[in-house]
Amino acid sequence: MGRAIFISYRRDDTEGEAGRLFDDLVRTFGDDSVFMDVAGINPGIDFRKAIDDGVAACGVLLAMIGPTWATITGSTGQCRLDDPNDFVRLEIASALARNIAVIPVLVHDAKMPHPDQLPDNLKDLAYRNSVEITHARWNSDVQLLTKALAPYVSASGYTNTEPVHATVPVQLPPPHVRAQQAAPAKSSKLPMLAGVGIIVAVLIAAGIFYVTSHHSPAASPAAASAAQTTPAVPVTDASSTPSAQPAAADPLAGTWTNPSSKIRENMPRQLEISGTGSQLSFHMWGACSSCDWGSQPASSNGQSDSQTWTATFNFPQPLADDPPGRVTTVTVTPAGNVLHLLVASTFPDHRHIQGKWTLVRAQ
C-alpha cells in the first residue's frame, strides 16, 4: 500500500526543513503514511522505480522549495531543473501528470518560481497554491499544514498529535482559594460585660503595683552577677558555618542529540557543550562514524531575553561527501528544554546551504 504523503526536496536547498517536517508528519499520521526519498526505500530496490511507485501511490506531494530551488546547478554547471533526469523534476512532473495534488511548501522566505523558470512539464507548479513554513512559527504553520493533509490520509493511520518542536510546558499559577467569609456576629450583651471586666482588672492591677513597688526586696548578688555574665548575642562557632557551595554548572552544558531517526551522512547528530558563563565551547558530530566536526569556542549575542550562541567550524579537508573548504556556522538558541540549531554552510564555489534542527538533552 502506498504512503499518502510524498515529500520532494533538494538536499542542497531544504534538507533540514524536509527532515524536520518528516518527523512532525510521522508523529501525526504514522510512519506508513509519509514517504521521503531514501528514508523510505528498502535496501536493494531500484531508486528510480521506487520514486515513481511512491509518487503514483501517494495522495499528495509536498514540494519543498527554498531560495535556490529553481536556480541551483549540478556539477556540470547546468541548472538541475533543465536536466530531464533530475529526480526532483521527475517526482513533481510525475505527480502533475497523474493529477495528484501538489502543494509547494516555501521555506527561508522563498518565492514561488515563475513559469518561465520551469520546464514545460513543471509549469503547472507555478499555479499551485503554496504554504509557507517559518522557523519562528514552525509549530503553528505545521499544524495548519497537517489539517490540510488530513483528508489525504486514511483515518486508521491518523492520530491527532501536534508537533512538539520548541514546545515549553506551560506553568500555570496555583489556584486562588477564596477565603470563607465570616458569619455576622449575633447581637448579645457581651460588650457590656467585657467593659465591666476591664474596669475591675485595672483596679486589681493598680493595687498589685502599689504593694510590689513598696515591698520588693533588692536583687541578690548572685542574680545580678548572672545577668552581667550572660552575653546579649549568642556566639556562633565558625566550624558550624556551612562551607561555600561550588559554582553551579552552566544550564547549557552537557550532551545534546538530534532525536530525528532520519538524519544522514554529515547532518548534525550530537552537540557537546562545555564551559560556564561566557566561556562556552561547542563540539559537533555528524551522523556518519567519521564525521567529527571538532571543537570550537562559542560567542554569545549578549541578549538575556533572546540569547544565542554561535561557533564557526572550518573543514579544509573533505568530510563525508562534502568537498574541502567548507565553512559552517552553528547558531544555538535555547528554548526551554530544547535547543534550536541553525547550521549555515558556505562552499568555495559560493554555494550556500542552511538547515535547522531541534536538539534534546541526552538521557
N, C-alpha and C positions, 0 to 999 in steps of 0.2 A: 504494500500500500504506500502511495506517495505521501510526502510531507506537505502540509498545507501551505507553509510559508517558505519561500526561497529568498535568501539574502545574496545579492550580487554586489561585489565591491572590488576595488583595486587595492592591493596591498600597499602600494606607494602613496595612496591617497587617503584611505579611510579605514585602515586595518584596525586601529584601536577602537574606533566607534563601532565598527561592524562586530567585533568580538564582544564588546560590552552589550550591544543591543541583542546579540545572540543569547547571551546569558540571561538577560531580562525576559526575553520571549520564551526561552526554555522553561524558566521558572514559572511563567504564567500558563503556557499552553502545553508543556511537556516536551521531552527530547524528541519524541517521534513526530512532532508537528513542525519542526524547524530544520531547514537544510542550509548549510553554509560551506560551500566548496569542499576542500579536502577534509574538513571536520566531520562531514557526514558520509564519506566514501570509504568502503571497506578495502583493505589491502588486496591487491591483485586485480582490482576492477579497472577497466579502461576509463580513464578520467573523462574523455570526451563523451563517451556513451553515457556515463553516469550523470554528467551535467545535462545532457539532452533529455535523459529519462526523468531527472529531477524536475526540470522545467516543465516537461509535458504533464507531470503528475501533480504539480502544485496548483493551488487555487489563487495565489497572489505572489508577485515577485516584488521585493523591495530593492530598488536600485540606489545604493549608497553613492552619493555624489559630493565630492569635496571640491576645493578651489581649482585643482589641476586635473579633474576627471576628464575633461574634454580635450585637454592640450598636452597631456603627459606623453612622452615619447619613449620608444624602445631603445635597445642597444644600437640599432642602425640609424637612429635619429628620426625615424618615421613615426608620425603620430599613431598611437596604438589603435585609435578608432578607425584609422584608414586601413588597418590590417584585417582582411576578411576572416582570418583565423584567430583574431583576438577573442579570448574567452569571454570577457565582459560583453563584447559586441554580440557574440553568439548567444549568450544567455538571454540578453534583453530582446534581441531580434526573434529568438525562438518563442518567447512569451508573447510578443506583439503579434507574431504570425498566427498564434493559436488563440488570439483574442483573450489571453489571460490578463487579469488586472495587474497593471504595473504602477507602483507608487514610488516616485522619486523621493528619496529621503536626503535632505540637504543638511550638511554639517559644515562647521568652520566658516559660516557666513557665505557659503557657496550660492551661486545663482543658477537658475535653470539654463541649460545650453540653448543657444539659438538654433533653429532648424538648419541654418547654413553651416553650422559646425558639425552636423551629424551626417553619416552616410544615409543613403536612401532607405535602407531597411530599419533605420532607427529614428527617422524624422518624426514619427508619431509620438515619440517620447517627449518631445518639446511641448506637446499639448496636454500631457497628463498632469492632473492636479497634484501638487507636491506638498510634503510636510517638512517642517524644519525641527531639528533636534539640537539644542544648545547645551553646553556644559553647565551653565548656571541654572537651567530649568530642566535638567535631564529627566528627573522623576516625573514631573507633570507632563512633559512632552511625550514620554514613552507611554504614560497611562492613556493619553488621548489616542496614540497610535494603536495600542492594544485593543481599545474599544472599536476602532475602525477595522481591525483584523479579525475580531471575534466571529463575524459571520462566515469567514472562510475556514474556520477550524471546527471540527466535529465536536459536539457537546461532550462526548465521552472523554476527550483529551483536554478539556478546558477546565482550569481551576482559577477562580478569581483571586489571584495573588498579585499584589502590587510590587513593583521593583523596590529593592532595598538599598540601592547605592546611595551613599551620602545621607542616610537616614539617621537622625539623632533622636533617641527616645524623648518623648515629651514628659517633663516632670511637672505634675500638677501640684498646686499648693494644697496643704492639708485642709480638709473640710472644716468650714466655720460652724461651730456649735453655738446656737443661740442660748444665752443664759436664761434659765427659768425665772420668770418674773415672780417676785414675792407677793404673796396674797395680802390684801389690805388688812391692817390690824383692826380687831374688833374694839368697839368702844368699851372702856372699862374705867374703874376707879383707881387703877394702879398709879397714874401720875400723882394723884393727891397723896396716897400713902407713901410714895417714894419721896416726896418733898418733906413730909414729917420725919421720915427716917434720916434724911440728910441733916436736918437741924439737930436731931439727937446725937448723931455721930460727931458733929462738930463740937458740941458741948463736952462730950466724953473725951475727945482728943485734946481739948484745951486743958481739962483737968489733969490728964496724964502728963502733959508737957510741964505744967506748973510743978507737980510733985518731983519729976525726974530732974528738972533743972536746978532744984534746991537741995537734993539729997544724993546725987550721983557721986560715988567715990572716985578718986583720982585713978587714972590708969596705972596698972602695975608696971614696974621697970622692965620685967620680962617681956610683957606685951609690946612696950614701946621699942625695946631692942629688936624684937622680931619684925616689927613694922619697918624699922630703919634698914635691916639687912635684907629684906625681900626686894629683889630687883623689879623695877617697874615693867621692863620688857624682857621676856624670856630670851636667853641666848641660844642661838641655833648652832648646832655642831656643823662645821664646814664639811665634815665627812658625809653628812646625811644629804647634802645638796646633790640633786641629780646631775650626772655628767652631761655635757653638751651633746646634742644629737648630731649625727653625721648629716651632711647636706643631702637633701632629697635628690633622687635621680631625675633627670630631665624627663618629662612625660612623653616625649617623642622617642626616647632611647629604647632600643630593642630591635627585634626582628619583625619585619612586616612582609607579608606574602600576597601574591596575586591569587585570589580564590578561583579565578576562571580555569576551567578544565580544558579550554581551547587555545591556550597560549602556545605559540610555536616559535622555534628557532631562537632568534635574538630578541623576542618580546620580553619585557621586564617580568621576572619571576619572583625575585626576592630583593628586599632592601634592608640593609643593616645600618641603623643609626646609632652613633656613639657620641659621647661628649655631654656637656652641660652648658646651660646658658646660651651665650652667643657663639660658643666654640663647638659646633657640631660637625660631624663627618659622615658622608654617605658612602656605603659600599654596595654596589649593584651587581646582580647576576641576571643573565638572560635565561631563556628556557632550555637551551642546549647545554650539554655537560661541560663544554669548554668555553661557554660564554660568560667569563668573569670580567666585568667592566672595570674592576679595580676600585680603589677608594679615593675620594676627593673631598676637600673641605667644602662646607655649605655656608652660604651667607643668607642673612635674613633681610626682609624688606623693612623691618623695624616697626611695623604697624601691629599694635597689640590686638586690635579688633578684627583684622583680616590678615594675619601673619602668614607669610610664605617663606620657604627656604629653597635656594637654588644652588645647584652644583653643576659643573661642566666637565664632561668626560671626553678625552681625545683618543682616537683609535688610529694610530699611524700604520698599523698592520691590519690585514683583513680579519674580520671576526664573523664566524658563521658564513653566510653567503653575502655579507656586505663587503663592498670594496674598501681598500685602505683610504685613510684620510678623512674618515667621518668624524664630525664634532657633534656631540649630543649634549643638550642642556636639559637637566631634570629639575622640575619645579614641583615642590611638595606643598600641599595646602591641608593643614589639619582640619578635620570636620568631625568633632565628637570622637567616636571610637573607630574611625576610619581615616585613611589618608587619600586625598585626591592626587594623582600622579599625572603630570603633563610632561611628555617626552618629545622634544623637538630636535630633529637631526638634520644637519646640513652636510652635503657631499661635495667633493671637489668639482663635480660637473654642475654645481649650483642647484641640484635637486634639493627639495626641502620636504621632509616627511614629519608629520606630527600625529601623536596618538595620546589617548587619555585612558587611564585605568583607575580603579579603586582598590587600595590595599587594605588588608585587615591584619591585626596583630597576630603573630604566630602563637599557637597554643603550646 
